[in-house]
Amino acid sequence: MNFSDILTVTLTLFAVIDILGSIPIILGLKAKMGHIQSGKATLVAGVIMILFLFLGEKILNLIGIDIASFALAGAFVIFLLALEMILNIELFKSDEGDTSGSIVPIAFPLIAGSGTLTTLISLRSTYTINDIVIGVIVNLLFVYLVLKSTGKIERLLGKGGINVLRRVFGIILLAIAIKLTKLHIAF
């Protein structure tokens, strides 16, 4: 284990996961569902990331999906989330009392999305599995703290602040989705 490598992996994953940038999405989902299961979302995202670290490329190859197609599918989900935020419409509907929003779209694709999963495969070519796993765990701890603090963040920003953040991050998210799409589609 090399501290410098762990730090690099942790910061790389932090930038890709971008949980701070996802706060408006999380607050919007919380408003729809009433409650985000922070522990459940974090645990499921962690399981997805660790499984994908070890088995992801093999599973995708087994079912005939390349990494680029997987990333493109994730970009479409991100695109739809961005449209929700910008247009203030509801595409991801949940039934009353439904907690699956803690899993989809929070655990996947928001936290453990195509960007995160493809980054894990890329990191594997340069860093040890131990360093990557530690980087994943550090990020999951931060994700859990952010998810657990959504009520405080919501009170701090107020309704107007959340609406502004939601639109701004919606446009950023839309741009990310378009960029990911452009990387995988030849125009």
GROMACS elastic network, one bead per residue, 0.5 to 0.9 nm:
[ bonds ]
;  ai    aj funct       b0    kb
    1     4     6  0.89577   500
    1     5     6  0.77996   500
    1     6     6  0.75777   500
    1   128     6  0.77828   500
    1   130     6  0.68147   500
    1   131     6  0.61060   500
    2     5     6  0.52899   500
    2     6     6  0.62305   500
    2     7     6  0.86634   500
    2   131     6  0.72138   500
    3     6     6  0.50166   500
    3     7     6  0.60719   500
    3     8     6  0.85786   500
    3   131     6  0.82436   500
    4     7     6  0.51107   500
    4     8     6  0.62235   500
    4     9     6  0.86838   500
    5     8     6  0.50424   500
    5     9     6  0.61190   500
    5    10     6  0.84423   500
    5   127     6  0.69206   500
    5   128     6  0.85996   500
    5   131     6  0.65983   500
    5   132     6  0.85724   500
    6     9     6  0.51517   500
    6    10     6  0.59545   500
    6    11     6  0.85183   500
    6   127     6  0.85016   500
    6   130     6  0.86338   500
    6   132     6  0.68116   500
    6   133     6  0.89105   500
    6   134     6  0.68021   500
    6   135     6  0.58221   500
    7    10     6  0.50426   500
    7    11     6  0.60543   500
    7    12     6  0.84336   500
    7   131     6  0.86658   500
    7   135     6  0.72492   500
    8    11     6  0.52699   500
    8    12     6  0.60337   500
    8    13     6  0.85808   500
    8   135     6  0.83562   500
    9    12     6  0.51117   500
    9    13     6  0.61466   500
    9    14     6  0.84509   500
    9   123     6  0.73192   500
    9   127     6  0.79259   500
    9   131     6  0.71771   500
    9   132     6  0.61058   500
    9   134     6  0.85904   500
    9   135     6  0.55430   500
    9   136     6  0.81804   500
   10    13     6  0.52776   500
   10    14     6  0.59961   500
   10    15     6  0.86812   500
   10   131     6  0.87263   500
   10   132     6  0.76801   500
   10   134     6  0.77961   500
   10   136     6  0.67687   500
   10   137     6  0.87385   500
   10   138     6  0.68517   500
   10   139     6  0.65794   500
   11    15     6  0.61785   500
   11    16     6  0.86380   500
   11   135     6  0.79772   500
   11   139     6  0.85482   500
   12    15     6  0.53080   500
   12    16     6  0.63768   500
   12    17     6  0.86692   500
   12   119     6  0.83173   500
   12   135     6  0.88249   500
   13    16     6  0.50282   500
   13    17     6  0.58465   500
   13    18     6  0.81501   500
   13   116     6  0.67472   500
   13   119     6  0.74962   500
   13   120     6  0.80945   500
   13   135     6  0.73123   500
   13   136     6  0.72595   500
   13   139     6  0.71176   500
   14    17     6  0.52955   500
   14    18     6  0.58007   500
   14    19     6  0.76367   500
   14   135     6  0.88092   500
   14   136     6  0.89166   500
   14   139     6  0.62032   500
   14   142     6  0.89515   500
   15    18     6  0.51597   500
   15    19     6  0.84906   500
   16    19     6  0.86565   500
   16   111     6  0.87941   500
   16   115     6  0.64502   500
   16   116     6  0.58828   500
   16   119     6  0.78568   500
   17    20     6  0.86781   500
   17    21     6  0.87618   500
   17    22     6  0.86164   500
   17   110     6  0.72983   500
   17   111     6  0.54432   500
   17   112     6  0.72083   500
   17   113     6  0.78635   500
   17   115     6  0.77601   500
   17   116     6  0.61462   500
   17   139     6  0.83158   500
   17   143     6  0.88332   500
   18    21     6  0.53154   500
   18    22     6  0.64397   500
   18   110     6  0.87001   500
   18   111     6  0.78994   500
   19    23     6  0.65667   500
   19   110     6  0.80535   500
   19   111     6  0.70388   500
   19   142     6  0.83617   500
   19   143     6  0.62368   500
   19   146     6  0.73895   500
   19   147     6  0.86728   500
   20    23     6  0.54699   500
   20    24     6  0.86750   500
   20   143     6  0.85910   500
   20   146     6  0.75294   500
   21    24     6  0.72672   500
   21    25     6  0.84262   500
   21   169     6  0.67602   500
   21   173     6  0.88209   500
   22    25     6  0.52982   500
   22    26     6  0.61979   500
   22    27     6  0.86577   500
   22   110     6  0.74191   500
   22   111     6  0.87619   500
   22   169     6  0.77130   500
   22   173     6  0.89326   500
   23    26     6  0.50170   500
   23    27     6  0.60397   500
   23    28     6  0.85057   500
   23   146     6  0.80586   500
   23   147     6  0.83141   500
   23   150     6  0.76014   500
   23   153     6  0.84778   500
   23   162     6  0.89662   500
   23   165     6  0.85920   500
   23   166     6  0.83614   500
   23   169     6  0.89298   500
   24    27     6  0.50931   500
   24    28     6  0.61183   500
   24    29     6  0.86261   500
   24    85     6  0.81641   500
   24   162     6  0.63949   500
   24   163     6  0.80196   500
   24   165     6  0.61226   500
   24   167     6  0.84885   500
   24   169     6  0.71207   500
   24   170     6  0.83579   500
   25    28     6  0.50602   500
   25    29     6  0.62015   500
   25    30     6  0.85240   500
   25    81     6  0.77231   500
   25    82     6  0.85867   500
   25    85     6  0.71984   500
   25   106     6  0.86602   500
   25   110     6  0.88902   500
   25   166     6  0.68355   500
   25   169     6  0.83764   500
   25   170     6  0.82501   500
   26    29     6  0.50936   500
   26    30     6  0.60305   500
   26    31     6  0.85777   500
   26    36     6  0.81166   500
   26   106     6  0.72298   500
   26   147     6  0.77897   500
   26   150     6  0.77435   500
   27    31     6  0.61368   500
   27    32     6  0.86955   500
   27   150     6  0.67347   500
   27   151     6  0.84252   500
   27   153     6  0.88152   500
   27   154     6  0.71531   500
   27   162     6  0.78699   500
   27   166     6  0.87589   500
   28    31     6  0.51034   500
   28    32     6  0.64370   500
   28    33     6  0.87723   500
   28    85     6  0.80707   500
   28   162     6  0.86953   500
   28   166     6  0.80318   500
   29    32     6  0.50721   500
   29    33     6  0.60819   500
   29    34     6  0.79603   500
   29    35     6  0.83496   500
   29    36     6  0.78093   500
   29    92     6  0.89257   500
   29   101     6  0.71454   500
   29   102     6  0.86916   500
   29   105     6  0.88261   500
   29   106     6  0.85628   500
   30    33     6  0.51564   500
   30    34     6  0.51038   500
   30    35     6  0.53005   500
   30    36     6  0.57830   500
   30   101     6  0.86211   500
   30   150     6  0.84682   500
   31    34     6  0.53585   500
   31    35     6  0.76852   500
   32    35     6  0.83772   500
   32    93     6  0.83115   500
   32    94     6  0.75568   500
   32    96     6  0.88664   500
   33    36     6  0.73457   500
   33    94     6  0.69889   500
   33    95     6  0.81075   500
   33    96     6  0.70914   500
   33    97     6  0.68205   500
   33    98     6  0.69015   500
   33    99     6  0.70390   500
   33   101     6  0.73892   500
   34    96     6  0.89701   500
   34    97     6  0.80411   500
   35    38     6  0.89075   500
   35    97     6  0.88551   500
   35    99     6  0.76287   500
   35   102     6  0.85622   500
   36    39     6  0.88434   500
   36    40     6  0.87077   500
   36    41     6  0.79510   500
   36    99     6  0.72853   500
   36   101     6  0.74467   500
   36   102     6  0.56291   500
   36   106     6  0.88960   500
   36   147     6  0.74891   500
   36   148     6  0.82905   500
   36   150     6  0.87779   500
   37    40     6  0.53833   500
   37    41     6  0.60609   500
   37    42     6  0.85276   500
   37    99     6  0.73323   500
   37   101     6  0.86550   500
   37   102     6  0.56348   500
   37   103     6  0.86888   500
   37   147     6  0.82022   500
   37   148     6  0.83868   500
   38    41     6  0.52958   500
   38    42     6  0.60711   500
   38    43     6  0.84775   500
   38   102     6  0.73109   500
   38   143     6  0.85451   500
   38   144     6  0.59335   500
   38   145     6  0.83062   500
   38   146     6  0.86557   500
   38   147     6  0.53122   500
   38   148     6  0.57124   500
   39    42     6  0.51940   500
   39    43     6  0.59608   500
   39    44     6  0.84839   500
   39   144     6  0.66016   500
   39   147     6  0.84497   500
   39   148     6  0.82553   500
   40    43     6  0.51418   500
   40    44     6  0.60273   500
   40    45     6  0.84307   500
   40   102     6  0.68726   500
   40   103     6  0.74943   500
   40   107     6  0.83841   500
   41    44     6  0.53032   500
   41    45     6  0.60532   500
   41    46     6  0.85160   500
   41   101     6  0.86701   500
   41   102     6  0.50410   500
   41   103     6  0.54410   500
   41   104     6  0.86914   500
   41   106     6  0.65057   500
   41   108     6  0.85377   500
   41   111     6  0.86579   500
   41   144     6  0.82280   500
   41   147     6  0.86539   500
   42    45     6  0.51373   500
   42    46     6  0.60627   500
   42    47     6  0.86327   500
   42   102     6  0.87423   500
   42   103     6  0.88187   500
   42   106     6  0.87481   500
   42   107     6  0.64759   500
   42   111     6  0.81868   500
   42   140     6  0.62307   500
   42   141     6  0.81324   500
   42   143     6  0.68221   500
   42   144     6  0.58652   500
   42   147     6  0.84432   500
   43    46     6  0.50365   500
   43    47     6  0.61722   500
   43    48     6  0.85946   500
   43   107     6  0.82237   500
   43   140     6  0.81211   500
   43   144     6  0.89188   500
   44    47     6  0.50899   500
   44    48     6  0.61268   500
   44    49     6  0.85704   500
   44   103     6  0.69244   500
   44   107     6  0.60937   500
   44   108     6  0.82976   500
   44   112     6  0.87870   500
   45    48     6  0.51157   500
   45    49     6  0.61371   500
   45    50     6  0.86582   500
   45   103     6  0.79127   500
   45   106     6  0.83004   500
   45   108     6  0.65359   500
   45   109     6  0.87606   500
   45   110     6  0.89803   500
   45   111     6  0.62553   500
   45   112     6  0.52923   500
   45   113     6  0.88040   500
   45   140     6  0.80365   500
   46    49     6  0.51011   500
   46    50     6  0.61029   500
   46    51     6  0.84207   500
   46   107     6  0.83736   500
   46   111     6  0.88696   500
   46   112     6  0.76049   500
   46   136     6  0.73430   500
   46   137     6  0.75674   500
   46   140     6  0.67240   500
   47    50     6  0.52609   500
   47    51     6  0.59393   500
   47    52     6  0.83164   500
   48    51     6  0.52571   500
   48    52     6  0.59392   500
   48    53     6  0.84441   500
   48   107     6  0.84706   500
   48   108     6  0.82214   500
   48   112     6  0.66785   500
   48   117     6  0.85099   500
   49    52     6  0.51025   500
   49    53     6  0.59932   500
   49    54     6  0.87675   500
   49    56     6  0.88792   500
   49   112     6  0.61173   500
   49   113     6  0.89075   500
   49   116     6  0.77895   500
   49   117     6  0.64019   500
   49   120     6  0.76919   500
   49   136     6  0.76493   500
   50    54     6  0.64897   500
   50    55     6  0.84910   500
   50   120     6  0.89054   500
   50   133     6  0.72238   500
   50   136     6  0.79836   500
   51    54     6  0.53536   500
   51    55     6  0.56877   500
   51    56     6  0.67614   500
   52    55     6  0.50207   500
   52    57     6  0.73768   500
   52    59     6  0.84938   500
   52   117     6  0.65172   500
   52   118     6  0.88492   500
   52   120     6  0.77548   500
   52   121     6  0.79512   500
   53    56     6  0.60005   500
   53    57     6  0.82188   500
   53   117     6  0.73884   500
   53   118     6  0.89935   500
   53   120     6  0.58407   500
   53   121     6  0.61678   500
   53   124     6  0.77009   500
   53   129     6  0.83198   500
   53   132     6  0.86312   500
   53   133     6  0.86261   500
   54    57     6  0.80757   500
   54    58     6  0.84851   500
   54   121     6  0.86465   500
   54   129     6  0.87740   500
   55    58     6  0.53855   500
   55    59     6  0.60111   500
   55    60     6  0.86153   500
   56    59     6  0.52103   500
   56    60     6  0.61485   500
   56    61     6  0.85062   500
   56   117     6  0.79164   500
   56   118     6  0.87918   500
   56   121     6  0.77667   500
   57    60     6  0.52024   500
   57    61     6  0.60488   500
   57    62     6  0.84578   500
   57    66     6  0.81367   500
   57    67     6  0.75045   500
   57   118     6  0.89658   500
   57   121     6  0.74370   500
   58    61     6  0.51181   500
   58    62     6  0.59692   500
   58    63     6  0.87404   500
   59    63     6  0.64069   500
   59    64     6  0.85139   500
   59    65     6  0.84590   500
   60    63     6  0.53933   500
   60    64     6  0.60349   500
   60    66     6  0.62251   500
   60    67     6  0.73409   500
   60    70     6  0.81558   500
   61    65     6  0.56556   500
   61    66     6  0.64321   500
   61    67     6  0.87049   500
   62    65     6  0.76629   500
   65    68     6  0.82307   500
   65    69     6  0.63552   500
   65    70     6  0.67781   500
   66    69     6  0.54741   500
   66    70     6  0.64530   500
   66    71     6  0.88114   500
   67    70     6  0.50604   500
   67    71     6  0.61407   500
   67    72     6  0.85856   500
   67   114     6  0.87028   500
   67   118     6  0.69246   500
   68    71     6  0.50934   500
   68    72     6  0.61385   500
   68    73     6  0.87249   500
   68   118     6  0.88086   500
   68   183     6  0.85063   500
   68   184     6  0.60615   500
   69    73     6  0.62476   500
   69    74     6  0.86747   500
   69   184     6  0.74117   500
   70    73     6  0.52394   500
   70    74     6  0.64169   500
   70    75     6  0.87196   500
   70   114     6  0.65123   500
   70   118     6  0.85803   500
   71    74     6  0.50785   500
   71    75     6  0.61860   500
   71    76     6  0.88523   500
   71   113     6  0.83612   500
   71   115     6  0.65781   500
   71   117     6  0.86535   500
   71   118     6  0.73251   500
   71   180     6  0.73508   500
   71   181     6  0.82682   500
   71   184     6  0.80403   500
   72    76     6  0.64421   500
   72    77     6  0.89257   500
   72   114     6  0.79825   500
   72   177     6  0.85632   500
   72   180     6  0.66353   500
   72   181     6  0.57415   500
   72   183     6  0.85816   500
   72   184     6  0.64697   500
   72   185     6  0.84733   500
   73    76     6  0.52338   500
   73    77     6  0.66784   500
   73    78     6  0.88661   500
   73   114     6  0.78493   500
   73   181     6  0.87999   500
   74    77     6  0.52081   500
   74    78     6  0.62950   500
   74    79     6  0.85830   500
   74   109     6  0.67092   500
   74   113     6  0.63958   500
   74   114     6  0.51280   500
   74   115     6  0.77090   500
   74   177     6  0.83122   500
   74   180     6  0.87767   500
   75    78     6  0.50179   500
   75    79     6  0.60294   500
   75    80     6  0.87132   500
   75   113     6  0.89180   500
   75   114     6  0.75553   500
   75   115     6  0.85775   500
   75   176     6  0.78467   500
   75   178     6  0.73935   500
   75   179     6  0.85902   500
   75   180     6  0.59259   500
   75   181     6  0.62182   500
   76    80     6  0.63148   500
   76    81     6  0.87048   500
   76   177     6  0.67026   500
   76   178     6  0.86354   500
   76   181     6  0.78170   500
   77    80     6  0.51705   500
   77    81     6  0.63243   500
   77    82     6  0.86587   500
   77   105     6  0.85436   500
   77   109     6  0.74238   500
   77   177     6  0.82897   500
   78    81     6  0.50685   500
   78    82     6  0.61625   500
   78    83     6  0.86950   500
   78   109     6  0.76334   500
   78   110     6  0.78738   500
   78   113     6  0.89286   500
   78   173     6  0.67616   500
   78   174     6  0.71657   500
   78   176     6  0.80602   500
   78   177     6  0.57673   500
   79    82     6  0.50932   500
   79    83     6  0.63122   500
   79    84     6  0.87856   500
   79   170     6  0.89654   500
   79   173     6  0.70504   500
   79   174     6  0.53651   500
   79   175     6  0.84050   500
   79   176     6  0.81869   500
   79   177     6  0.52043   500
   79   178     6  0.74022   500
   80    83     6  0.50598   500
   80    84     6  0.63386   500
   80    85     6  0.87740   500
   80    91     6  0.73283   500
   80    92     6  0.86551   500
   80   174     6  0.82689   500
   80   177     6  0.89786   500
   81    84     6  0.51218   500
   81    85     6  0.64211   500
   81    86     6  0.88409   500
   81    91     6  0.78166   500
   81    92     6  0.80670   500
   81   105     6  0.86545   500
   81   170     6  0.76351   500
   81   173     6  0.79377   500
   81   174     6  0.81973   500
   82    85     6  0.50879   500
   82    86     6  0.61640   500
   82    87     6  0.84461   500
   82   166     6  0.89846   500
   82   167     6  0.85211   500
   82   169     6  0.78384   500
   82   171     6  0.66072   500
   82   172     6  0.80335   500
   82   173     6  0.54812   500
   82   174     6  0.51173   500
   82   175     6  0.88310   500
   82   177     6  0.83429   500
   83    86     6  0.52023   500
   83    87     6  0.57487   500
   83    88     6  0.76631   500
   83    89     6  0.75058   500
   83    90     6  0.89594   500
   83    91     6  0.85471   500
   83   170     6  0.69189   500
   83   171     6  0.83312   500
   83   173     6  0.89420   500
   83   174     6  0.72325   500
   84    87     6  0.55674   500
   84    88     6  0.53056   500
   84    90     6  0.57857   500
   84    91     6  0.64569   500
   84    92     6  0.83545   500
   84   170     6  0.78021   500
   85    88     6  0.53203   500
   85    89     6  0.72078   500
   85    90     6  0.87078   500
   85   163     6  0.87621   500
   85   166     6  0.56611   500
   85   167     6  0.57448   500
   85   168     6  0.86757   500
   85   169     6  0.78563   500
   85   170     6  0.50343   500
   85   171     6  0.81730   500
   86    89     6  0.80455   500
   86   166     6  0.71126   500
   86   168     6  0.78289   500
   86   169     6  0.84225   500
   86   170     6  0.52841   500
   86   171     6  0.66477   500
   86   174     6  0.88434   500
   87    90     6  0.88735   500
   87   167     6  0.81095   500
   87   170     6  0.89294   500
   88   167     6  0.84934   500
   90    93     6  0.63844   500
   92   101     6  0.86528   500
   92   105     6  0.83489   500
   93   101     6  0.89997   500
   94    97     6  0.80899   500
   94    98     6  0.59267   500
   94    99     6  0.81089   500
   94   100     6  0.78294   500
   94   101     6  0.72835   500
   95    98     6  0.51602   500
   95    99     6  0.86610   500
   96    99     6  0.87754   500
   98   101     6  0.72087   500
   99   102     6  0.58020   500
   99   103     6  0.77734   500
  100   103     6  0.52058   500
  100   104     6  0.60775   500
  100   105     6  0.83777   500
  101   105     6  0.58390   500
  101   106     6  0.63981   500
  101   107     6  0.84022   500
  102   105     6  0.69244   500
  102   106     6  0.53576   500
  102   107     6  0.63201   500
  102   108     6  0.88002   500
  103   106     6  0.54721   500
  103   108     6  0.61547   500
  103   109     6  0.87416   500
  104   107     6  0.59669   500
  104   108     6  0.52842   500
  104   109     6  0.68780   500
  104   110     6  0.81721   500
  105   108     6  0.51099   500
  105   109     6  0.54533   500
  105   110     6  0.58986   500
  105   111     6  0.84938   500
  106   109     6  0.63431   500
  106   111     6  0.61719   500
  106   112     6  0.83135   500
  107   110     6  0.59594   500
  107   111     6  0.51747   500
  107   112     6  0.59167   500
  107   113     6  0.79946   500
  108   111     6  0.58861   500
  108   112     6  0.50745   500
  108   113     6  0.54359   500
  108   114     6  0.86522   500
  109   112     6  0.53572   500
  109   114     6  0.67621   500
  109   115     6  0.87810   500
  109   116     6  0.88375   500
  110   113     6  0.54804   500
  110   114     6  0.89017   500
  111   116     6  0.73987   500
  111   140     6  0.89031   500
  111   143     6  0.80886   500
  112   115     6  0.77913   500
  112   116     6  0.55490   500
  112   117     6  0.63705   500
  113   116     6  0.53125   500
  113   117     6  0.61102   500
  113   118     6  0.85258   500
  114   117     6  0.50420   500
  114   118     6  0.58826   500
  114   119     6  0.82284   500
  115   118     6  0.53443   500
  115   119     6  0.59624   500
  115   120     6  0.85999   500
  115   180     6  0.88378   500
  116   119     6  0.50375   500
  116   120     6  0.62236   500
  116   121     6  0.88828   500
  117   120     6  0.51095   500
  117   121     6  0.65989   500
  117   122     6  0.88060   500
  118   121     6  0.51608   500
  118   122     6  0.62952   500
  118   123     6  0.86739   500
  119   123     6  0.60320   500
  119   124     6  0.85683   500
  120   123     6  0.50738   500
  120   124     6  0.62758   500
  120   132     6  0.76559   500
  121   124     6  0.51936   500
  121   125     6  0.71715   500
  122   125     6  0.56883   500
  122   126     6  0.74751   500
  123   126     6  0.54405   500
  123   127     6  0.58232   500
  123   128     6  0.84061   500
  123   129     6  0.89031   500
  123   132     6  0.73291   500
  124   127     6  0.54656   500
  124   128     6  0.66262   500
  124   129     6  0.67314   500
  124   132     6  0.75449   500
  125   128     6  0.82751   500
  127   130     6  0.83172   500
  127   131     6  0.65178   500
  127   132     6  0.67932   500
  128   131     6  0.53126   500
  128   132     6  0.64040   500
  128   133     6  0.87157   500
  129   132     6  0.51060   500
  129   133     6  0.60569   500
  129   134     6  0.85886   500
  130   133     6  0.51441   500
  130   134     6  0.61863   500
  130   135     6  0.85635   500
  131   134     6  0.52400   500
  131   135     6  0.61950   500
  131   136     6  0.86966   500
  132   136     6  0.61452   500
  132   137     6  0.86470   500
  133   136     6  0.50149   500
  133   137     6  0.62102   500
  133   138     6  0.86830   500
  134   137     6  0.50706   500
  134   138     6  0.61869   500
  134   139     6  0.86111   500
  135   138     6  0.52352   500
  135   139     6  0.62574   500
  135   140     6  0.86186   500
  136   139     6  0.51916   500
  136   140     6  0.61097   500
  136   141     6  0.87302   500
  137   141     6  0.62485   500
  137   142     6  0.87586   500
  138   141     6  0.52599   500
  138   142     6  0.65525   500
  138   143     6  0.87757   500
  139   142     6  0.51344   500
  139   143     6  0.61133   500
  139   144     6  0.85970   500
  140   144     6  0.60401   500
  140   145     6  0.85808   500
  141   144     6  0.51432   500
  141   145     6  0.63418   500
  141   146     6  0.87947   500
  142   145     6  0.51125   500
  142   146     6  0.62824   500
  142   147     6  0.86354   500
  143   146     6  0.51759   500
  143   147     6  0.61036   500
  143   148     6  0.84714   500
  144   147     6  0.51055   500
  144   148     6  0.59569   500
  144   149     6  0.84917   500
  145   148     6  0.50850   500
  145   149     6  0.61101   500
  145   150     6  0.88500   500
  146   149     6  0.50861   500
  146   150     6  0.63979   500
  146   153     6  0.86999   500
  147   150     6  0.55151   500
  147   151     6  0.87845   500
  148   151     6  0.76034   500
  148   152     6  0.87944   500
  149   152     6  0.53702   500
  149   153     6  0.62087   500
  149   154     6  0.85647   500
  150   154     6  0.59076   500
  150   155     6  0.85760   500
  151   154     6  0.50502   500
  151   155     6  0.62777   500
  151   156     6  0.86147   500
  152   155     6  0.51588   500
  152   156     6  0.61067   500
  152   157     6  0.86721   500
  153   156     6  0.50508   500
  153   157     6  0.61732   500
  153   158     6  0.84355   500
  154   157     6  0.53626   500
  154   158     6  0.58821   500
  154   159     6  0.75668   500
  154   161     6  0.87152   500
  154   162     6  0.71662   500
  155   158     6  0.52958   500
  155   159     6  0.81767   500
  156   161     6  0.86869   500
  157   160     6  0.74243   500
  157   162     6  0.59743   500
  158   161     6  0.53545   500
  158   162     6  0.61957   500
  158   163     6  0.87246   500
  159   162     6  0.51871   500
  159   163     6  0.62483   500
  159   164     6  0.87720   500
  160   163     6  0.51373   500
  160   164     6  0.62885   500
  160   165     6  0.86122   500
  161   164     6  0.51903   500
  161   165     6  0.60835   500
  161   166     6  0.83895   500
  162   165     6  0.50552   500
  162   166     6  0.58266   500
  162   167     6  0.86097   500
  163   167     6  0.63189   500
  163   168     6  0.86606   500
  164   167     6  0.53659   500
  164   168     6  0.62072   500
  164   169     6  0.85467   500
  165   168     6  0.51149   500
  165   169     6  0.58606   500
  165   170     6  0.80775   500
  166   169     6  0.53806   500
  166   170     6  0.57857   500
  166   171     6  0.86547   500
  167   171     6  0.63122   500
  167   172     6  0.87078   500
  168   171     6  0.53432   500
  168   172     6  0.64326   500
  168   173     6  0.86617   500
  169   173     6  0.58542   500
  169   174     6  0.83138   500
  170   174     6  0.59987   500
  170   175     6  0.85402   500
  171   175     6  0.61705   500
  171   176     6  0.86266   500
  172   175     6  0.50678   500
  172   176     6  0.62462   500
  172   177     6  0.86789   500
  173   177     6  0.61785   500
  173   178     6  0.86058   500
  174   177     6  0.50722   500
  174   178     6  0.61790   500
  174   179     6  0.85367   500
  175   178     6  0.50772   500
  175   179     6  0.60268   500
  175   180     6  0.85418   500
  176   179     6  0.50177   500
  176   180     6  0.61024   500
  176   181     6  0.84841   500
  177   180     6  0.51223   500
  177   181     6  0.60831   500
  177   182     6  0.85950   500
  178   182     6  0.60383   500
  178   183     6  0.85678   500
  179   182     6  0.50886   500
  179   183     6  0.62675   500
  179   184     6  0.89111   500
  180   183     6  0.51938   500
  180   184     6  0.66969   500
  180   185     6  0.89240   500
  181   184     6  0.53401   500
  181   185     6  0.61014   500
  182   185     6  0.53016   500
  182   186     6  0.70394   500
  182   187     6  0.78061   500
  183   186     6  0.77227   500
